[in-house]
Amino acid sequence: MQTDGRSGPGRAAHHLVPSVYFHDLAAGRGGPDLIRYLRTTEYSRRLLLLRALLDTIAATPGALGPLPPVDSAWDILTRAQEQAPQEFRELLLHPQTGIWLGHSLRRLSGTAWGDGPLWTDLGHLHAVCCVAALRAGLPSRTSVPLRDGAAMFPTLGLARLPGRPPWGTAEVVVERGRLRVDPYGARVGPPEPPGDPAGDAPGWHGLRRLRAEVAGRPVEVLLDDIDPYRDLGEPLPPQRLREDETARWQERFGRAMTLLARTDPDMAGAVAEGLRTITAVRPTRPGVVVSASSGDAFGGMLASLPPDPATLAVTLVHEFQHTKLGALLHLLTLEQDEGAERHYAPWRDDPRPLSGLLQGAYAFLGITDFWCRRLDEVPQAERPLAQYEFALRRRQTQDALRVLGADPGLTSHGRRFLRGMAGRLPSWWADGRIRPDIAALAEFAATDHRTGWRIRHLSPAPDDVRALARAFLAGAPADCRIGASSVVPDPAAPWTHARTGLIRTGVVRTGPLRAGPAGPLDPGRPEPTAADRALVARDPAAADAYARLLADDPDAPEAWTGLLLALAAADPAAGTLLGRPELPRALHRELRISGRAADPRQVARWLAAGLTRSGQHRLRQDPFGT
């Protein structure tokens, strides 16, 4: 088997990243030409992975269990590549083929586990061979593994053989352009002409298609709900969508691609060139859009059904940014880090490793760009929300790039890449299309999240906290010339995001900045407290309301966050607390442990005065950015 269509037998293809493509990628951009280049590099990688898998199977006795030996797969794949190189390339570049390759190699190395015997994963190789033979017009006869009595044929569909054992095999014959599973029994396979080859038939579930048009070019994407390798981790059983769910996906996808083409033709062209599959997943709770992608699955993404075309367009941009960066990371090393989860990512509630922060920042670079462009053509009724999204995302992206720039783990390529990303910021901050009150709300939402993250995940040194407690009890000034806090992740710390939900709902419903009357917000989101509503309305009584909440639960991170924001909004001198918001809760806890509990407002103001005297931690002093 050739490593690359342009290489001779036994020669590897070496790829250089053209400067223009690197620059475009760093800026979060890149059109169809760049995506075609990345698909070429990913094809080389897939060939190498396939070769590694075949060699490892050959060197592992019994790896394929009751299935035919690996030599027969070599023969089919080699002939298919020679007979129909483009069809073979598309099959190998299928996102679920990439997930299967990665999962199988990890199982062989002992770093992943499956839901069945090893040979059921490795034996999927023969199903890939069947599709390769069908696409190339080659005859083939082999056996494939069954998972719960079903066999998946990538890019085609799922054959179901009722009554078979959970982990069994089935014979498959490919001849005269047809594929038949269990040819002398159930004779299951794709519909025969003139039927739709992507349709269903007795015992057969075809992969459904989503269709759209971009710049006059038809776009077709597989909507996958059946391939066991459609997830990013372990194999999944089929979860067939209902017809009405499929129809909603089609309606939303078509409108989302139209919206994206109108908003950003280059990005729409890139997505149309590179996106091959969307795996439909269920949301974790109502009102939440779940999405993900993997470096193993170039051109694929997972998503729950977004509520509207604009949200789906944002989701497409988000995951396709990950796809582009993942392909670049297969070519260049942008960071070298031990993987410790220690960084603040403005869009995540948990600490992130450097690699995760880089991926997230790159995704939000694309999201911010989308909302910036969307302002040019968004309907008037949707303009307040679009302004809010743009203002919030540019703040989050800037904060993330600042953290990345301070990390020594970036390589020289990584620093060059970061400079390209940061080059987008000046024009966004010079943009005058955002209403001041909406910009203030976005600043508040960003500050709220950053403050809450620090309260939950940063821990001051115990000796420093005890020294502050002694000074507080002695009536002495706070000496806040103390060391930096340590990252101590608390994955169990609850988040409600009630205040930011209240803000976003207010923008959607009314446009102006108002707290609004009590009432239901996003489904599934906890209701904001009276203290939250007072804070968003800039009511001076908000601090007292949060103090009452802390009387009931002295460690509640949500109430501590609200209290510090309320104090900072009411008194600029208290704004220094937002630079070290983890200190008041830690000090208050130490005082309680010593049996000398104090009013949290008094503790916070005492620390604010000390932080001011120290001349440190003067971040945005007003959480509303005014």
C-alpha positions as CSV (number, residue, x, y, z in Angstrom):
1,M,0.0,0.0,0.0
2,Q,1.4,3.4,-0.9
3,T,1.9,5.9,1.9
4,D,0.6,8.8,-0.3
5,G,-1.0,8.9,-3.7
6,R,2.0,11.0,-5.0
7,S,4.7,8.9,-3.4
8,G,6.4,5.8,-4.7
9,P,6.0,2.4,-2.9
10,G,7.6,2.5,0.6
11,R,8.2,6.3,0.6
12,A,6.6,8.6,3.1
13,A,5.2,11.9,2.2
14,H,6.8,14.8,4.0
15,H,4.6,18.0,4.4
16,L,5.8,21.5,4.8
17,V,3.3,24.1,6.0
18,P,3.3,27.0,3.5
19,S,3.7,30.4,5.3
20,V,0.5,31.7,3.8
21,Y,-1.5,28.8,5.2
22,F,0.2,29.1,8.6
23,H,-0.7,32.9,8.7
24,D,-4.3,32.2,7.7
25,L,-4.6,29.5,10.3
26,A,-3.1,31.7,13.0
27,A,-5.6,34.4,12.2
28,G,-8.4,31.8,12.5
29,R,-9.1,32.0,8.8
30,G,-8.5,29.8,5.8
31,G,-10.7,28.9,2.8
32,P,-11.3,25.8,0.8
33,D,-7.7,25.7,-0.6
34,L,-6.3,25.5,2.9
35,I,-8.8,22.8,3.9
36,R,-7.8,20.7,0.8
37,Y,-4.2,21.0,1.9
38,L,-5.1,19.8,5.4
39,R,-7.1,16.9,4.0
40,T,-3.9,15.9,2.1
41,T,-1.8,16.0,5.2
42,E,-4.5,14.1,7.2
43,Y,-4.6,11.4,4.5
44,S,-0.9,10.8,4.9
45,R,-1.4,10.5,8.6
46,R,-4.3,8.0,8.2
47,L,-2.2,5.9,5.9
48,L,0.6,5.8,8.5
49,L,-2.0,4.8,11.2
50,L,-3.5,2.1,9.0
51,R,0.0,0.7,8.3
52,A,0.8,0.8,12.0
53,L,-2.5,-1.0,12.8
54,L,-1.9,-3.7,10.1
55,D,1.7,-4.3,11.2
56,T,0.7,-4.6,14.9
57,I,-2.2,-6.9,14.2
58,A,0.2,-9.1,12.2
59,A,2.6,-9.2,15.1
60,T,-0.1,-10.0,17.7
61,P,-1.2,-13.7,17.7
62,G,-4.9,-14.1,17.7
63,A,-5.6,-10.4,17.3
64,L,-8.4,-11.0,14.8
65,G,-9.9,-13.9,16.7
66,P,-12.3,-16.0,14.4
67,L,-12.0,-13.5,11.5
68,P,-9.8,-13.9,8.4
69,P,-6.1,-13.1,8.7
70,V,-4.7,-9.7,8.1
71,D,-3.1,-10.6,4.8
72,S,-6.5,-10.7,3.1
73,A,-7.2,-7.2,4.3
74,W,-3.8,-6.0,2.9
75,D,-4.7,-7.5,-0.5
76,I,-8.1,-5.8,-0.7
77,L,-6.9,-2.4,0.5
78,T,-3.9,-2.4,-1.8
79,R,-6.0,-3.2,-4.9
80,A,-8.7,-0.7,-3.9
81,Q,-6.2,2.1,-3.5
82,E,-4.8,1.3,-7.0
83,Q,-8.1,0.8,-8.7
84,A,-10.0,3.7,-7.2
85,P,-7.6,6.1,-5.4
86,Q,-10.1,8.9,-4.8
87,E,-12.8,6.6,-3.4
88,F,-10.2,4.9,-1.2
89,R,-8.9,8.3,0.0
90,E,-12.5,9.4,1.0
91,L,-13.1,6.2,2.9
92,L,-9.8,6.5,4.8
93,L,-10.5,10.2,5.6
94,H,-14.0,9.4,6.8
95,P,-14.0,10.8,10.4
96,Q,-15.3,7.5,11.9
97,T,-12.5,5.6,10.2
98,G,-10.1,7.9,12.0
99,I,-11.8,7.3,15.4
100,W,-11.7,3.5,14.8
101,L,-8.0,3.6,13.9
102,G,-7.1,5.6,17.0
103,H,-9.3,3.5,19.3
104,S,-7.9,0.2,17.9
105,L,-4.3,1.3,18.3
106,R,-4.9,2.4,21.8
107,R,-6.6,-0.9,22.6
108,L,-3.5,-2.7,21.3
109,S,-1.3,-0.6,23.4
110,G,-3.4,-1.1,26.5
111,T,-4.4,2.6,26.9
112,A,-8.1,2.1,25.9
113,W,-10.8,-0.4,26.6
114,G,-13.7,-1.6,24.5
115,D,-17.1,-3.0,25.1
116,G,-16.3,-6.4,23.8
117,P,-13.4,-8.7,22.8
118,L,-10.3,-7.1,21.2
119,W,-11.0,-8.8,17.9
120,T,-14.4,-7.0,17.6
121,D,-12.7,-3.7,17.3
122,L,-9.7,-4.8,15.2
123,G,-11.9,-6.9,13.0
124,H,-13.8,-3.8,11.9
125,L,-10.9,-3.7,9.4
126,H,-12.7,-6.2,7.3
127,A,-15.8,-4.0,7.2
128,V,-13.6,-1.2,6.0
129,C,-12.3,-3.6,3.3
130,C,-15.8,-4.4,2.2
131,V,-16.6,-0.8,1.6
132,A,-13.3,-0.2,-0.1
133,A,-14.0,-3.2,-2.5
134,L,-17.5,-1.9,-3.2
135,R,-16.3,1.6,-4.0
136,A,-13.5,0.2,-6.3
137,G,-15.8,-2.3,-8.0
138,L,-13.8,-5.3,-6.7
139,P,-15.3,-8.6,-5.7
140,S,-14.7,-9.6,-2.1
141,R,-15.8,-12.4,0.3
142,T,-14.9,-12.1,4.0
143,S,-16.3,-12.1,7.5
144,V,-17.0,-9.1,9.8
145,P,-17.5,-8.8,13.5
146,L,-21.0,-8.3,15.0
147,R,-21.6,-6.0,17.9
148,D,-24.9,-6.8,19.5
149,G,-25.9,-8.6,16.4
150,A,-25.1,-5.7,14.0
151,A,-22.3,-4.8,11.7
152,M,-21.4,-1.3,10.6
153,F,-20.0,-0.5,7.2
154,P,-18.4,3.0,7.3
155,T,-20.0,5.6,5.0
156,L,-22.8,3.2,4.1
157,G,-24.9,1.9,7.0
158,L,-25.7,-0.7,9.6
159,A,-26.7,-4.3,9.0
160,R,-28.9,-5.9,11.8
161,L,-29.1,-9.7,12.1
162,P,-31.6,-10.5,14.8
163,G,-31.0,-13.7,16.8
164,R,-27.2,-13.6,16.5
165,P,-25.0,-13.7,19.5
166,P,-23.8,-10.3,20.9
167,W,-20.2,-11.0,19.8
168,G,-20.3,-13.0,16.6
169,T,-19.4,-12.9,13.0
170,A,-21.2,-12.6,9.7
171,E,-20.2,-13.4,6.1
172,V,-20.2,-10.6,3.6
173,V,-20.1,-10.8,-0.2
174,V,-19.3,-7.9,-2.5
175,E,-19.9,-8.5,-6.2
176,R,-21.4,-6.7,-9.2
177,G,-21.6,-3.4,-7.2
178,R,-23.7,-4.9,-4.4
179,L,-22.9,-5.6,-0.7
180,R,-24.7,-8.4,1.0
181,V,-24.4,-9.5,4.7
182,D,-25.3,-13.1,5.4
183,P,-25.7,-13.8,1.7
184,Y,-27.2,-17.3,2.2
185,G,-29.6,-16.2,5.0
186,A,-31.0,-12.8,5.8
187,R,-29.3,-11.2,2.7
188,V,-29.1,-7.8,4.3
189,G,-27.6,-4.8,2.6
190,P,-28.2,-1.3,1.1
191,P,-31.2,-0.9,-1.1
192,E,-30.7,-2.0,-4.6
193,P,-31.3,0.3,-7.6
194,P,-33.5,2.2,-8.2
195,G,-33.8,2.6,-4.4
196,D,-31.9,5.3,-2.5
197,P,-28.4,3.8,-1.7
198,A,-28.5,5.9,1.5
199,G,-32.0,4.7,2.5
200,D,-33.2,2.0,4.8
201,A,-34.2,-1.6,3.8
202,P,-35.2,-4.7,5.8
203,G,-32.4,-5.3,8.4
204,W,-30.5,-2.2,7.1
205,H,-30.2,1.3,8.5
206,G,-28.6,3.7,6.0
207,L,-26.7,6.8,7.1
208,R,-28.9,9.8,6.7
209,R,-27.7,12.9,4.8
210,L,-28.0,16.6,5.6
211,R,-28.0,18.8,2.5
212,A,-27.4,22.5,1.9
213,E,-26.0,24.8,-0.7
214,V,-23.0,27.2,-0.4
215,A,-22.1,29.6,-3.3
216,G,-24.1,27.5,-5.7
217,R,-22.3,24.3,-4.6
218,P,-24.3,21.4,-3.1
219,V,-23.1,20.3,0.3
220,E,-23.8,16.9,1.8
221,V,-23.0,15.9,5.3
222,L,-23.7,12.5,7.0
223,L,-25.9,12.7,10.1
224,D,-24.6,9.7,12.1
225,D,-26.7,8.0,14.7
226,I,-25.6,4.4,14.1
227,D,-21.8,4.0,13.7
228,P,-20.2,2.6,16.9
229,Y,-17.2,4.8,16.3
230,R,-19.1,8.0,16.1
231,D,-18.2,9.0,19.7
232,L,-14.8,10.3,20.9
233,G,-14.3,7.5,23.5
234,E,-15.7,4.0,23.7
235,P,-17.9,2.5,21.0
236,L,-21.6,3.4,21.2
237,P,-24.7,1.4,20.4
238,P,-27.0,2.8,17.7
239,Q,-29.5,5.5,18.8
240,R,-31.7,6.0,15.7
241,L,-33.2,9.5,15.4
242,R,-36.9,9.7,14.8
243,E,-38.0,11.0,11.4
244,D,-39.2,14.3,13.0
245,E,-35.8,14.8,14.7
246,T,-34.0,14.2,11.4
247,A,-36.3,16.7,9.7
248,R,-35.4,19.3,12.3
249,W,-31.7,18.6,11.8
250,Q,-32.1,19.1,8.1
251,E,-34.1,22.4,8.5
252,R,-31.6,23.8,10.9
253,F,-28.5,22.7,9.0
254,G,-29.7,24.1,5.7
255,R,-30.6,27.5,7.3
256,A,-27.4,27.5,9.4
257,M,-25.2,27.1,6.3
258,T,-27.2,29.7,4.4
259,L,-26.7,32.1,7.4
260,L,-23.0,31.3,7.6
261,A,-22.5,31.8,3.8
262,R,-24.2,35.2,4.2
263,T,-22.2,36.2,7.3
264,D,-18.8,34.7,6.3
265,P,-18.5,33.2,2.8
266,D,-14.9,32.1,3.3
267,M,-15.7,30.2,6.5
268,A,-18.8,28.7,4.9
269,G,-16.7,27.5,2.0
270,A,-14.1,26.0,4.4
271,V,-16.8,24.1,6.3
272,A,-18.4,22.9,3.1
273,E,-15.0,21.6,1.9
274,G,-14.1,19.9,5.1
275,L,-17.1,18.8,7.1
276,R,-18.2,15.2,6.5
277,T,-20.2,14.0,9.5
278,I,-22.2,15.3,12.3
279,T,-22.9,12.8,15.1
280,A,-26.2,13.5,16.8
281,V,-26.1,13.4,20.6
282,R,-28.6,14.2,23.3
283,P,-28.1,17.3,25.4
284,T,-27.1,16.9,29.1
285,R,-30.0,19.2,30.1
286,P,-32.6,21.3,28.4
287,G,-31.3,24.5,26.9
288,V,-27.7,23.3,26.7
289,V,-26.0,22.7,23.3
290,V,-23.4,19.9,23.6
291,S,-20.7,19.7,20.9
292,A,-17.2,18.1,20.6
293,S,-14.6,17.1,18.1
294,S,-11.4,15.0,18.0
295,G,-8.0,15.2,16.4
296,D,-8.6,11.6,15.3
297,A,-11.7,12.6,13.3
298,F,-10.8,15.4,10.9
299,G,-14.1,16.6,9.3
300,G,-16.3,15.2,12.0
301,M,-18.1,16.7,15.0
302,L,-20.6,15.7,17.7
303,A,-23.5,18.0,18.5
304,S,-26.9,18.1,20.1
305,L,-29.6,19.8,18.0
306,P,-29.2,23.6,18.6
307,P,-32.4,25.6,19.1
308,D,-32.0,27.8,16.0
309,P,-29.9,28.3,12.9
310,A,-27.6,31.0,14.4
311,T,-26.6,28.7,17.3
312,L,-25.9,25.9,14.9
313,A,-23.8,28.2,12.7
314,V,-21.8,29.1,15.8
315,T,-21.4,25.4,16.7
316,L,-20.2,24.6,13.2
317,V,-17.6,27.4,13.4
318,H,-16.5,26.4,17.0
319,E,-15.9,22.7,16.1
320,F,-14.4,23.4,12.7
321,Q,-11.8,25.7,14.4
322,H,-10.8,22.7,16.5
323,T,-10.6,20.6,13.4
324,K,-8.2,23.0,11.7
325,L,-6.0,23.4,14.7
326,G,-6.0,19.6,15.3
327,A,-4.7,19.0,11.8
328,L,-2.0,21.7,12.3
329,L,-0.9,20.1,15.5
330,H,-0.3,16.8,13.6
331,L,2.3,18.8,11.6
332,L,3.8,21.3,14.1
333,T,4.4,21.4,17.9
334,L,2.9,24.5,19.3
335,E,3.3,23.8,23.0
336,Q,5.3,21.5,25.3
337,D,3.6,21.2,28.6
338,E,3.3,18.5,31.3
339,G,-0.5,18.6,31.0
340,A,-1.3,20.0,34.4
341,E,-4.8,21.5,34.7
342,R,-3.8,24.9,35.9
343,H,-5.1,27.6,33.5
344,Y,-8.2,29.7,33.6
345,A,-10.3,29.4,30.4
346,P,-13.1,31.9,30.4
347,W,-15.6,29.5,28.8
348,R,-14.9,26.6,31.1
349,D,-15.7,26.1,34.8
350,D,-12.7,23.8,35.4
351,P,-8.9,24.5,35.2
352,R,-7.4,23.6,31.8
353,P,-4.0,22.3,30.6
354,L,-2.1,24.5,28.2
355,S,-3.1,22.4,25.3
356,G,-6.8,22.7,26.2
357,L,-6.5,26.5,26.7
358,L,-4.9,26.9,23.3
359,Q,-7.6,24.8,21.6
360,G,-10.4,26.8,23.4
361,A,-8.8,30.1,22.6
362,Y,-8.6,29.2,18.9
363,A,-12.2,28.1,18.8
364,F,-13.3,31.3,20.4
365,L,-11.2,33.3,18.0
366,G,-13.5,31.9,15.3
367,I,-16.7,32.5,17.4
368,T,-15.8,36.1,18.1
369,D,-15.1,36.7,14.4
370,F,-18.5,35.2,13.5
371,W,-20.3,37.6,15.9
372,C,-18.3,40.5,14.6
373,R,-19.3,39.8,11.0
374,R,-22.9,38.9,12.1
375,L,-23.4,42.5,13.3
376,D,-23.3,43.6,9.7
377,E,-26.5,41.8,8.7
378,V,-28.3,40.7,11.8
379,P,-32.0,41.6,11.9
380,Q,-32.8,44.6,14.2
381,A,-34.7,42.5,16.7
382,E,-31.6,40.2,17.2
383,R,-29.0,43.0,17.3
384,P,-28.8,43.4,21.1
385,L,-28.0,39.7,21.6
386,A,-25.5,39.7,18.7
387,Q,-23.8,42.8,20.3
388,Y,-23.7,41.1,23.7
389,E,-22.2,37.9,22.2
390,F,-19.6,39.8,20.3
391,A,-18.6,41.9,23.3
392,L,-18.4,38.9,25.6
393,R,-16.5,36.6,23.2
394,R,-13.9,39.3,22.4
395,R,-13.3,39.8,26.2
396,Q,-13.0,36.0,26.8
397,T,-10.7,35.6,23.8
398,Q,-8.5,38.5,24.9
399,D,-8.2,37.1,28.5
400,A,-7.3,33.7,27.2
401,L,-4.6,35.0,24.8
402,R,-3.1,37.0,27.7
403,V,-2.8,33.8,29.8
404,L,-1.3,32.0,26.8
405,G,1.2,34.7,26.2
406,A,2.5,34.4,29.8
407,D,3.1,30.7,29.6
408,P,6.6,29.5,28.8
409,G,5.3,26.2,27.5
410,L,4.7,27.6,24.0
411,T,7.3,26.7,21.4
412,S,8.7,29.2,18.8
413,H,6.0,28.0,16.4
414,G,3.4,28.4,19.2
415,R,4.5,32.0,19.9
416,R,4.3,32.9,16.2
417,F,0.9,31.3,16.1
418,L,-0.2,33.3,19.1
419,R,1.0,36.5,17.5
420,G,-1.2,35.8,14.6
421,M,-4.2,35.1,16.9
422,A,-3.6,38.3,18.8
423,G,-3.4,40.3,15.6
424,R,-7.2,40.1,15.3
425,L,-7.8,41.9,18.6
426,P,-7.2,45.6,17.8
427,S,-9.9,45.8,15.2
428,W,-12.4,44.1,17.5
429,W,-11.8,46.5,20.3
430,A,-12.0,49.5,18.0
431,D,-15.4,48.4,16.9
432,G,-18.0,51.0,17.8
433,R,-21.1,49.1,17.0
434,I,-21.8,47.9,20.6
435,R,-24.2,49.8,22.8
436,P,-22.4,50.9,26.0
437,D,-24.9,49.3,28.3
438,I,-24.6,46.0,26.5
439,A,-20.8,46.2,26.6
440,A,-21.1,46.8,30.3
441,L,-23.2,43.6,30.7
442,A,-20.6,41.6,28.8
443,E,-17.8,42.9,31.0
444,F,-19.9,42.0,34.1
445,A,-20.5,38.4,32.8
446,A,-16.8,38.0,32.1
447,T,-15.8,39.3,35.5
448,D,-18.4,37.2,37.2
449,H,-17.1,34.0,35.7
450,R,-13.4,34.8,36.3
451,T,-14.1,35.8,40.0
452,G,-16.2,32.6,40.6
453,W,-13.4,30.4,39.0
454,R,-10.8,31.9,41.3
455,I,-12.9,31.4,44.4
456,R,-13.5,27.8,43.5
457,H,-10.1,26.7,42.2
458,L,-7.4,28.9,43.8
459,S,-6.1,28.4,47.3
460,P,-3.9,30.9,49.2
461,A,-1.1,29.5,51.2
462,P,-2.3,28.4,54.7
463,D,0.4,30.3,56.5
464,D,-0.6,33.5,54.7
465,V,-4.3,33.0,55.6
466,R,-3.4,32.4,59.3
467,A,-1.3,35.5,59.3
468,L,-4.2,37.5,57.9
469,A,-6.6,36.0,60.5
470,R,-4.2,37.1,63.3
471,A,-4.0,40.6,62.0
472,F,-7.8,40.8,61.6
473,L,-8.5,39.7,65.1
474,A,-5.9,42.1,66.5
475,G,-7.5,45.0,64.6
476,A,-4.3,45.6,62.6
477,P,-4.3,46.6,58.9
478,A,-4.2,43.7,56.4
479,D,-0.8,43.0,55.0
480,C,-1.6,41.7,51.5
481,R,2.0,41.4,50.3
482,I,1.6,37.6,50.1
483,G,2.5,34.9,47.6
484,A,0.4,33.8,44.7
485,S,-2.4,31.3,45.3
486,S,-2.1,27.8,44.1
487,V,-4.4,26.0,41.7
488,V,-6.3,23.4,43.6
489,P,-9.1,22.1,41.3
490,D,-12.5,21.6,43.0
491,P,-14.5,19.6,40.4
492,A,-17.4,19.3,42.9
493,A,-17.8,23.0,43.4
494,P,-21.3,23.9,42.1
495,W,-22.0,26.5,39.4
496,T,-25.4,27.9,38.6
497,H,-24.5,30.7,36.1
498,A,-27.8,32.2,37.2
499,R,-26.6,35.8,36.9
500,T,-25.2,35.5,33.4
501,G,-28.4,33.6,32.4
502,L,-30.4,36.5,33.9
503,I,-28.3,39.0,31.9
504,R,-28.6,37.1,28.6
505,T,-32.3,36.6,29.0
506,G,-32.7,40.3,29.7
507,V,-30.8,41.2,26.5
508,V,-32.9,38.8,24.5
509,R,-36.2,40.0,25.9
510,T,-35.8,43.7,26.2
511,G,-32.5,44.9,24.9
512,P,-31.8,47.5,27.6
513,L,-29.9,46.7,30.7
514,R,-32.5,45.9,33.3
515,A,-32.9,43.3,36.0
516,G,-36.5,42.7,35.0
517,P,-39.2,41.1,37.1
518,A,-38.9,37.6,38.5
519,G,-39.8,35.0,36.0
520,P,-38.6,31.8,34.3
521,L,-35.4,31.9,32.4
522,D,-33.7,29.2,30.2
523,P,-35.2,25.8,30.8
524,G,-33.0,23.7,33.1
525,R,-31.1,26.7,34.5
526,P,-31.4,27.4,38.2
527,E,-33.5,30.5,39.0
528,P,-31.5,33.6,40.1
529,T,-31.8,34.6,43.7
530,A,-33.2,38.0,44.8
531,A,-29.6,38.9,45.5
532,D,-28.7,38.1,41.9
533,R,-31.5,40.2,40.6
534,A,-30.5,43.1,42.8
535,L,-26.8,42.9,41.7
536,V,-27.7,42.9,38.0
537,A,-30.0,45.9,38.6
538,R,-27.1,47.6,40.5
539,D,-29.1,47.8,43.6
540,P,-26.9,48.9,46.6
541,A,-28.8,46.3,48.8
542,A,-27.3,43.4,46.8
543,A,-24.3,43.0,49.2
544,D,-26.6,42.7,52.2
545,A,-28.7,40.1,50.3
546,Y,-25.6,38.0,49.6
547,A,-24.4,38.3,53.2
548,R,-27.7,36.8,54.3
549,L,-27.2,33.9,51.9
550,L,-23.7,33.4,53.4
551,A,-25.2,33.3,56.9
552,D,-27.0,30.1,55.8
553,D,-24.0,28.6,53.8
554,P,-20.8,30.4,54.7
555,D,-18.7,28.6,52.0
556,A,-21.1,29.0,49.1
557,P,-18.9,30.1,46.1
558,E,-21.9,31.6,44.2
559,A,-22.8,33.9,47.1
560,W,-19.2,34.9,47.7
561,T,-18.8,35.7,44.1
562,G,-22.0,37.8,44.2
563,L,-20.9,39.6,47.4
564,L,-17.5,40.7,46.0
565,L,-19.1,41.8,42.7
566,A,-21.7,43.8,44.7
567,L,-19.1,45.5,46.9
568,A,-17.0,46.4,43.9
569,A,-20.0,47.8,42.0
570,A,-20.9,49.9,45.0
571,D,-17.4,51.2,45.9
572,P,-14.5,51.4,43.5
573,A,-12.1,50.9,46.5
574,A,-13.4,47.4,46.8
575,G,-12.6,46.6,43.2
576,T,-9.2,45.4,44.2
577,L,-10.9,42.3,45.7
578,L,-11.6,41.1,42.1
579,G,-7.8,40.5,41.7
580,R,-7.7,38.1,44.6
581,P,-11.3,37.0,45.2
582,E,-10.2,33.7,46.8
583,L,-8.8,35.6,49.8
584,P,-12.0,36.7,51.6
585,R,-13.6,33.2,51.6
586,A,-10.4,31.6,52.8
587,L,-10.0,34.2,55.6
588,H,-13.6,33.9,56.6
589,R,-13.3,30.1,56.8
590,E,-10.1,30.4,59.0
591,L,-11.9,32.8,61.3
592,R,-14.8,30.4,61.7
593,I,-12.5,27.5,62.4
594,S,-10.9,29.6,65.2
595,G,-14.3,30.2,66.6
596,R,-14.2,34.0,65.8
597,A,-16.7,34.2,62.9
598,A,-17.0,37.6,61.3
599,D,-19.4,39.4,59.0
600,P,-18.2,38.5,55.4
601,R,-18.7,42.1,54.3
602,Q,-16.4,43.3,57.1
603,V,-13.8,40.7,56.1
604,A,-14.0,41.7,52.4
605,R,-13.7,45.4,53.1
606,W,-10.7,44.9,55.4
607,L,-8.9,42.9,52.7
608,A,-9.8,45.4,50.1
609,A,-8.1,48.2,52.1
610,G,-5.0,46.0,52.4
611,L,-4.9,45.2,48.7
612,T,-5.2,48.9,47.9
613,R,-2.3,49.7,50.3
614,S,-0.2,47.0,48.7
615,G,-0.6,48.5,45.3
616,Q,-1.3,45.1,43.8
617,H,-4.2,43.4,42.1
618,R,-5.8,46.4,40.5
619,L,-7.8,44.6,37.8
620,R,-11.0,46.0,36.4
621,Q,-12.3,47.7,39.5
622,D,-15.9,48.0,38.5
623,P,-17.4,44.6,37.4
624,F,-19.5,46.5,34.9
625,G,-16.4,48.0,33.3
626,T,-17.6,51.6,33.8
